[in-house]
Structures are given as C-alpha cells and as structure tokens.
Amino acid sequence: QVCVGDRVFSESTLPAPPSSTSLKADMAAALTLRCVRAPINAAASAVGLAHAVCNSASYDTVQISEDLKGIRALAPGADASRVILYFHGGSHWLLTVHTYKEFIGRLSAATQACVVAVDYRKPPEVRFPGGLEDAMTAWRWACGQNQDASVAVAGDSSGGNLAFALVVKLAQLGEKQPVACIGISPWLRLDLDRSLGNLYGRFCADLYLGGKSKITSAADPLVSPVNAESELVRLFPPILMHAGSNELTTEDVKEMAGVCSRAGMVAEVEFYHAPHIFQVGPGFPESTRDSLNRIDTFLRKYWQQNSES
C-alpha cells in the first residue's frame, strides 16, 4: 500500500512506472505547457499588479509553509480577525495570486475582512492532490495564526473547485469547517462528457489529475464536489454561489444548489446577466457591486453567529 496525503492506495490502483519513451513525452508536454503558460501568467500578473496600485488596501507576502506562500490584502478599517482564504481560478494550471492582487484588495474593502490569496501548486509541476494538499495546509495555517479568527474560504472557477473540495475533505475527516464557503462561478463538475464543447474542460481536468499518472478519477468528490454524498454535505458550512446566468459554470452552481437543498443545507445562489467570474474584471460594475455587497452581507451574518457561539 502507498499513502498519498492521508489516502491509502493499493499497488494495483497505482499507475505503472513510465517507460523511457513515455517519460520523454511527458517532459516534452510539461515543457510545452510551461512555455504556453509563462507569457499568459506574466501578462495577467502585470495587469493585476498595476490595477492594485489604484486601491487603498495594504499588501504583504505571507509564508504559509516552507514551500507555500500567499498574498495578504487588508483594506483600511478591515477586521484582521475575519479572514477569507482565497483560491484563484485559472483552469487548474494558469494564472497566479498576482493576477488577483487588485481583486482581493477590493474583496477586503467590500467585506472589511483580511483576504489571503494562496499561491497553490498547479500542473505540470504537481498532479492531484497537490493543490488540495496546499489548500488544506493553508486552512490549518489560517486557523493557527489567530485562535480567535473566523475563517471563511472562497474561490473563483477552478479556485472555487478547490474551496469546495477543501470543504468536502474536512467533512470526510470530521474536522472543523470554515465559517462559510463562497463560490464565484465555481467549477464543481470535472467528470465531463465527451462532447466537443467540453474539450478544453476535459483537457484541464485530465491535466489536473495527472493524465496517465492519475491516482483517482474526475468523479471523485474531492475533484467534482457535486458528487459528494448527502451525509458529507450535511457537514458543510453555509454556502454562497454567484455566477452568470448562461456561462461555463451555471449548471454546476444549479447542481450544487440542488445537492445542498436535498441535504437540508443553506445555499444562497444568485445569477447575473454577466460572464464567467465577472467580479474579477472591470466590465460589469453594477453586477459586481451587487455581488460583493451580497457576499459581505452573507459573511457578516455567519461571522456574527460564530462570534456569539
């Protein structure tokens, strides 16, 4: 038997060692991905950093563990004991915390909370469960930083997938849950059918899992949180999800809302006439303002309940 994190796999379920030809092909594919990703990340990070200059939040780098860092944003007047642990999107292989620097500053101002964006690992450097392990490390770090802190988790798109997967993992372990879980256009089903429209999604899911070296399937609830059983969902924290009314993750949000409803759990959902992760960019100010105000109201409600308990 082999342990990966706290999961145990028998030798029969582990992938066979790669041949030299396969190893060379994997190295070439990884190099190609890095070459494609580098200019995208550089351009997106430059935009995020430039826009962050325009807001009043203060930023610093936090050392979450020896190999894991994050960026902390604190708007003027924000309560540092209220923490949002944020996982950024990017199809599970693109973008960085720097891309989201301006947004987490705005999120801090809107919620008057401290926001920490986690620089979790991505393919091709790691396969699943590498990103989820980083999410768990960040969660335990956030809880350990201040025993009186109230910590919520949030994320957009593939980062929303990580936030929900973390909640599923905590439920499996029977551990303390966040105050709330916020999904901004969260990608919650990675076990996609083979239709042409899912071609890129299946590519990203396969990359996230590790391709031929994967140790689980996309149907695993730690990969597709909408597949979580009701007994686990009943352990979830209060859930809020916002998405466009006709975008990439609209059906995922509807499906997760149904999963929560059947389990008798709180799930507040709002759809907007706006695109995927519209809150992150500048193009939809009215919808963004409404979404962030609703997130603030939702979090304040459960932060208040947490402080009274």
C-alpha positions, 0 to 999 in steps of 0.5 A: 500500500502507498499513502498519498496525503492521508489516502491509502492506495493499493499497488494495483490502483497505482499507475505503472512506472513510465517507460523511457519513451513515455517519460520523454513525452511527458517532459516534452508536454510539461515543457510545452505547457510551461512555455504556453503558460509563462507569457499568459501568467506574466501578462495577467500578473502585470495587469493585476499588479498595476490595477492594485496600485489604484486601491487603498488596501495594504499588501504583504507576502505571507509564508504559509509553509516552507514551500507555500506562500500567499498574498495578504490584502487588508483594506483600511478599517478591515477586521484582521480577525475575519479572514477569507482564504482565497483560491484563484481560478485559472483552469487548474494550471494558469494564472497566479495570486498576482493576477488577483492582487487588485481583486482581493484588495477590493474583496477586503474593502467590500467585506472589511475582512483580511483576504489571503490569496494562496499561491497553490501548486498547479500542473505540470509541476504537481498532479492531484492532490497537490493543490488540495494538499496546499489548500488544506495546509493553508486552512490549518495555517489560517486557523493557527495564526489567530485562535480567535479568527473566523475563517471563511474560504472562497474561490473563483472557477477552478479556485472555487473547485478547490474551496469546495473540495477543501470543504468536502475533505474536512467533512470526510475527516470530521474536522472543523469547517470554515465559517462559510464557503463562497463560490464565484462561478465555481467549477464543481463538475470535472467528470465531463462528457465527451462532447466537443464543447467540453474539450478544453474542460476535459483537457484541464481536468485530465491535466489536473489529475495527472493524465496517465499518472492519475491516482483517482478519477474526475468523479471523485468528490474531492475533484467534482464536489457535486458528487459528494454524498448527502451525509458529507454535505450535511457537514458543510458550512453555509454556502454562497454561489454567484455566477452568470446566468448562461456561462461555463459554470451555471449548471454546476452552481444549479447542481450544487444548489440542488445537492445542498437543498436535498441535504437540508443545507443553506445555499444562497445562489444568485445569477447575473446577466454577466460572464464567467467570474465577472467580479474579477474584471472591470466590465460589469460594475453594477453586477459586481457591486451587487455581488460583493455587497451580497457576499459581505452581507452573507459573511457578516451574518455567519461571522456574527453567529460564530462570534456569539457561539 
